[in-house]
């Protein structure tokens, strides 16, 4: 049996997953399925809104590091969204 542990399902992993989807939709990263960079601002907005909702719903339930992490991701993606429009 392998000693490699599976990816841990935690708050940061969830935020990174949604953030990566937003980045791909903003055309900042290629889609791993097609290896093409595509822009879909509606999808980007949806993913950013998901992160904002997650941030708001988990307020006062996160560690200081988790709070700082999601704030940083949301702020960065919002600025990139405005630039992409």
Buried (B, 14 or more C-beta within 10 A) or exposed (E): EEEEEEEEEEBEEBBBEBBBBBBBBBBBEEBEEEEEEEEBEEBBBBBBEBBBEBBEEBEEEBEEEBBEBBEEBBEEBBEBBEEBE
